[in-house]
Amino acid sequence: MPSQNYHRHCNRCKENSPCKRRHVYAMELDTEISKKDWFQEENPEYIEGKPCVYVGKTIHHPLCRKSMHLN
């Protein structure tokens, strides 16, 4: 997901030049993932019907990291 507005998430990040600071981000996953065996093993307390959210930390710009996940 390309974006021209890098300052929207971090005023220190620039296009093609992340600031190298730690960014925390969250992504909502498709609830179909909750039916996978590996998901159930890793998340034994997951309550069916609740959203599935992945939280991560990266030195990359959050939009770039999202693109990495999707690709």
Phi and psi in degrees as GROMACS dihedral restraints (atoms count N, CA, C in turn):
[ dihedral_restraints ]
;  ai    aj    ak    al  type     phi  dphi    fc
    3     4     5     6     1   -69.3    20    10
    4     5     6     7     1   146.8    20    10
    6     7     8     9     1  -143.2    20    10
    7     8     9    10     1   139.8    20    10
    9    10    11    12     1   -93.1    20    10
   10    11    12    13     1    -9.8    20    10
   12    13    14    15     1  -105.1    20    10
   13    14    15    16     1    71.9    20    10
   15    16    17    18     1   -71.6    20    10
   16    17    18    19     1   -24.7    20    10
   18    19    20    21     1   -74.7    20    10
   19    20    21    22     1   -10.9    20    10
   21    22    23    24     1   -62.7    20    10
   22    23    24    25     1   -35.4    20    10
   24    25    26    27     1  -101.6    20    10
   25    26    27    28     1   -34.4    20    10
   27    28    29    30     1  -149.7    20    10
   28    29    30    31     1   118.5    20    10
   30    31    32    33     1   -74.1    20    10
   31    32    33    34     1    -2.1    20    10
   33    34    35    36     1  -100.7    20    10
   34    35    36    37     1   -16.5    20    10
   36    37    38    39     1   -79.8    20    10
   37    38    39    40     1   144.0    20    10
   39    40    41    42     1  -128.6    20    10
   40    41    42    43     1   156.0    20    10
   42    43    44    45     1   -56.6    20    10
   43    44    45    46     1   132.3    20    10
   45    46    47    48     1    63.5    20    10
   46    47    48    49     1    14.5    20    10
   48    49    50    51     1  -152.3    20    10
   49    50    51    52     1    78.7    20    10
   51    52    53    54     1   -63.8    20    10
   52    53    54    55     1   154.9    20    10
   54    55    56    57     1   -75.1    20    10
   55    56    57    58     1   -11.9    20    10
   57    58    59    60     1    73.0    20    10
   58    59    60    61     1     6.4    20    10
   60    61    62    63     1   -83.4    20    10
   61    62    63    64     1   162.8    20    10
   63    64    65    66     1   -79.2    20    10
   64    65    66    67     1   130.9    20    10
   66    67    68    69     1  -116.6    20    10
   67    68    69    70     1   135.1    20    10
   69    70    71    72     1  -102.6    20    10
   70    71    72    73     1   135.9    20    10
   72    73    74    75     1  -141.0    20    10
   73    74    75    76     1   159.4    20    10
   75    76    77    78     1  -133.4    20    10
   76    77    78    79     1   141.7    20    10
   78    79    80    81     1  -130.7    20    10
   79    80    81    82     1   131.2    20    10
   81    82    83    84     1   -81.5    20    10
   82    83    84    85     1   130.5    20    10
   84    85    86    87     1   -99.0    20    10
   85    86    87    88     1   159.1    20    10
   87    88    89    90     1   -64.5    20    10
   88    89    90    91     1   133.6    20    10
   90    91    92    93     1   -64.8    20    10
   91    92    93    94     1   -15.0    20    10
   93    94    95    96     1   -60.3    20    10
   94    95    96    97     1   -25.8    20    10
   96    97    98    99     1   -64.5    20    10
   97    98    99   100     1   -25.6    20    10
   99   100   101   102     1   -66.9    20    10
  100   101   102   103     1   -13.7    20    10
  102   103   104   105     1   -88.9    20    10
  103   104   105   106     1    -6.9    20    10
  105   106   107   108     1   -75.3    20    10
  106   107   108   109     1   140.9    20    10
  108   109   110   111     1   -58.4    20    10
  109   110   111   112     1   -44.3    20    10
  111   112   113   114     1   -64.2    20    10
  112   113   114   115     1   -34.3    20    10
  114   115   116   117     1   -66.1    20    10
  115   116   117   118     1   -44.5    20    10
  117   118   119   120     1   -65.0    20    10
  118   119   120   121     1   -36.1    20    10
  120   121   122   123     1   -67.5    20    10
  121   122   123   124     1   -40.0    20    10
  123   124   125   126     1   -79.6    20    10
  124   125   126   127     1   -20.4    20    10
  126   127   128   129     1  -131.4    20    10
  127   128   129   130     1    63.9    20    10
  129   130   131   132     1   -63.7    20    10
  130   131   132   133     1   -19.7    20    10
  132   133   134   135     1   -97.4    20    10
  133   134   135   136     1     8.3    20    10
  135   136   137   138     1   -62.2    20    10
  136   137   138   139     1   134.9    20    10
  138   139   140   141     1  -101.0    20    10
  139   140   141   142     1   119.2    20    10
  141   142   143   144     1   -56.1    20    10
  142   143   144   145     1   136.6    20    10
  144   145   146   147     1    97.1    20    10
  145   146   147   148     1   -17.6    20    10
  147   148   149   150     1   -79.8    20    10
  148   149   150   151     1   155.7    20    10
  150   151   152   153     1   -65.2    20    10
  151   152   153   154     1   150.4    20    10
  153   154   155   156     1   -99.9    20    10
  154   155   156   157     1   122.4    20    10
  156   157   158   159     1  -128.4    20    10
  157   158   159   160     1   134.7    20    10
  159   160   161   162     1  -106.0    20    10
  160   161   162   163     1   128.1    20    10
  162   163   164   165     1  -115.0    20    10
  163   164   165   166     1   130.6    20    10
  165   166   167   168     1  -137.7    20    10
  166   167   168   169     1   171.4    20    10
  168   169   170   171     1  -131.6    20    10
  169   170   171   172     1   137.2    20    10
  171   172   173   174     1  -151.3    20    10
  172   173   174   175     1   157.9    20    10
  174   175   176   177     1   -91.6    20    10
  175   176   177   178     1    -7.7    20    10
  177   178   179   180     1   -82.5    20    10
  178   179   180   181     1   162.1    20    10
  180   181   182   183     1   -62.9    20    10
  181   182   183   184     1   137.5    20    10
  183   184   185   186     1   -53.4    20    10
  184   185   186   187     1   -38.5    20    10
  186   187   188   189     1   -67.5    20    10
  187   188   189   190     1   -35.4    20    10
  189   190   191   192     1   -67.4    20    10
  190   191   192   193     1   -41.7    20    10
  192   193   194   195     1   -64.4    20    10
  193   194   195   196     1   -38.4    20    10
  195   196   197   198     1   -61.4    20    10
  196   197   198   199     1   -42.1    20    10
  198   199   200   201     1   -60.8    20    10
  199   200   201   202     1   -39.8    20    10
  201   202   203   204     1   -62.0    20    10
  202   203   204   205     1   -42.0    20    10
  204   205   206   207     1   -62.1    20    10
  205   206   207   208     1   -44.3    20    10
  207   208   209   210     1   -71.4    20    10
  208   209   210   211     1   -26.4    20    10
